[in-house]
Amino acid sequence: MTARRLNSVKIMVPLVLAGALWAGPVGAADTPPPPGAPSTPGEQARQGVELLMKALEGWVRQVPMFAPPEVTPEGDIVIRRLDRSRPSPLNPAPGEPAPPKPEPPVPNAPTDL
């Protein structure tokens, strides 16, 4: 092969590959989405957010839970690590109702003594 022919081959090969890559998605756009796949961008975004929320929930579950700090009579501060498998006020058992939350005070309400 001559030097001129090698130069033209070096130029033509990338152009042909770029043309094939450019034409590929055009044919793929005409095919319907597979069954069970979201069809609109809104559905795809919703599914993406759901996957992110599941990942975030798994990450949060990996973070250890701690009880509120306690001050001992000696002045030490104790922060206990909670076991997620045991029920606690911060982590009630699945069938057990959560403790009722106290009502916030009403401003300028009469006070019972």
Backbone torsions as a table, in degrees:
resi	resn	phi	psi	omega
1	MET	NA	147.7	179.4
2	THR	-88.4	166.8	-179.0
3	ALA	-65.0	-35.6	-180.0
4	ARG	-67.3	-40.7	179.5
5	ARG	-67.1	-37.9	177.3
6	LEU	-63.4	-39.7	178.5
7	ASN	-64.5	-40.4	-179.9
8	SER	-69.1	-34.5	177.3
9	VAL	-68.0	-40.6	178.6
10	LYS	-62.0	-31.2	179.4
11	ILE	-82.7	-40.0	-174.1
12	MET	-71.4	-37.8	-177.1
13	VAL	-60.8	-49.8	177.8
14	PRO	-63.6	-34.5	178.8
15	LEU	-65.8	-42.1	178.9
16	VAL	-65.7	-42.9	178.5
17	LEU	-63.8	-41.9	178.5
18	ALA	-64.0	-39.2	178.0
19	GLY	-65.0	-39.6	178.6
20	ALA	-66.7	-41.1	178.1
21	LEU	-66.8	-36.4	-179.6
22	TRP	-70.2	-36.7	-177.8
23	ALA	-81.0	-20.1	-177.5
24	GLY	-61.1	-50.8	-178.7
25	PRO	-64.8	-24.5	179.8
26	VAL	-62.4	-44.8	179.0
27	GLY	-69.9	-33.1	-179.3
28	ALA	-71.8	-26.7	-178.2
29	ALA	-69.6	-23.3	-178.9
30	ASP	-80.9	-15.9	-178.0
31	THR	-82.7	141.1	178.7
32	PRO	-71.0	155.5	178.7
33	PRO	-66.7	152.6	178.8
34	PRO	-64.1	155.9	-179.6
35	PRO	-60.1	138.3	179.4
36	GLY	89.1	-10.5	178.9
37	ALA	-86.1	145.9	178.5
38	PRO	-65.8	141.4	-175.7
39	SER	-99.1	-23.7	-178.2
40	THR	-112.4	155.9	177.6
41	PRO	-60.8	-31.7	178.3
42	GLY	-64.4	-41.6	177.8
43	GLU	-66.2	-39.6	178.2
44	GLN	-63.9	-40.7	178.6
45	ALA	-64.9	-42.1	179.4
46	ARG	-61.7	-45.0	179.3
47	GLN	-64.5	-37.2	177.6
48	GLY	-64.2	-41.2	178.7
49	VAL	-66.6	-38.9	177.8
50	GLU	-61.7	-42.1	178.4
51	LEU	-64.1	-40.3	177.7
52	LEU	-64.2	-39.4	179.7
53	MET	-66.0	-39.4	177.2
54	LYS	-63.9	-40.8	178.6
55	ALA	-65.4	-41.3	178.7
56	LEU	-64.8	-40.0	177.9
57	GLU	-62.3	-42.5	177.2
58	GLY	-63.4	-37.9	178.9
59	TRP	-67.3	-41.3	-179.7
60	VAL	-65.9	-36.1	179.0
61	ARG	-65.1	-22.5	178.7
62	GLN	-77.4	-21.0	-179.7
63	VAL	-76.1	129.5	-178.4
64	PRO	-68.1	148.8	176.7
65	MET	-97.1	145.5	179.7
66	PHE	-127.6	147.5	175.6
67	ALA	-77.4	163.6	176.0
68	PRO	-60.7	148.0	-179.3
69	PRO	-63.3	144.6	176.9
70	GLU	-120.5	141.3	176.8
71	VAL	-106.0	123.3	179.8
72	THR	-80.4	163.9	177.6
73	PRO	-58.5	-25.0	178.6
74	GLU	-80.1	-7.4	179.4
75	GLY	97.1	2.8	178.6
76	ASP	-77.2	148.3	175.9
77	ILE	-105.1	123.7	-178.4
78	VAL	-114.3	125.8	175.1
79	ILE	-119.1	110.3	-175.1
80	ARG	-90.0	140.2	175.1
81	ARG	-83.2	133.1	-179.5
82	LEU	-92.2	144.4	175.2
83	ASP	-88.4	120.3	-176.9
84	ARG	-65.1	-23.3	-177.6
85	SER	-79.8	-21.6	179.4
86	ARG	-94.4	139.0	177.3
87	PRO	-67.3	145.3	177.0
88	SER	-149.6	171.7	177.8
89	PRO	-60.0	-31.9	178.9
90	LEU	-83.9	-19.9	-176.8
91	ASN	-136.8	77.5	-177.1
92	PRO	-68.6	158.3	177.9
93	ALA	-65.0	156.0	-176.5
94	PRO	-57.2	-41.1	-178.6
95	GLY	-87.4	-8.8	-174.6
96	GLU	-91.3	132.3	179.2
97	PRO	-70.9	149.1	179.1
98	ALA	-70.5	148.7	178.9
99	PRO	-63.4	145.8	-178.8
100	PRO	-66.8	143.0	178.9
101	LYS	-85.8	139.5	179.0
102	PRO	-67.4	146.0	179.3
103	GLU	-72.3	140.2	177.8
104	PRO	-69.3	148.6	-178.9
105	PRO	-66.6	145.6	178.0
106	VAL	-91.8	127.6	-179.9
107	PRO	-65.2	142.0	177.9
108	ASN	61.0	25.4	177.1
109	ALA	-87.4	150.7	177.2
110	PRO	-65.0	146.7	-177.9
111	THR	-107.1	129.2	175.2
112	ASP	-85.1	126.2	177.8
113	LEU	-105.9	NA	NA
